[in-house]
């Protein structure tokens, strides 16, 4: 992954990895991996830049410069 710049990541247990970053040659192409599934974010549904990702038993939290988002397997929730 030398062409990829990781901004934040979290490892939960021995199997689940989350990370966020962008391509080095094109910073506009953002990639987020949640629950080991990669998502290309060309027009992200989230606001602000992702600054941290944390996995807890109650859900996955993605904090941005604007909001905090909670993800689980069924829904996405914005925490205000």
Buried (B, 14 or more C-beta within 10 A) or exposed (E): EEEEEEBBEBEBEEEBBBBBBBBEEEEEBBBBBBBEEEEEBEEBEBEEBBEBBBBEEEBBBBBBEEEBBBBEEEEEEEEE
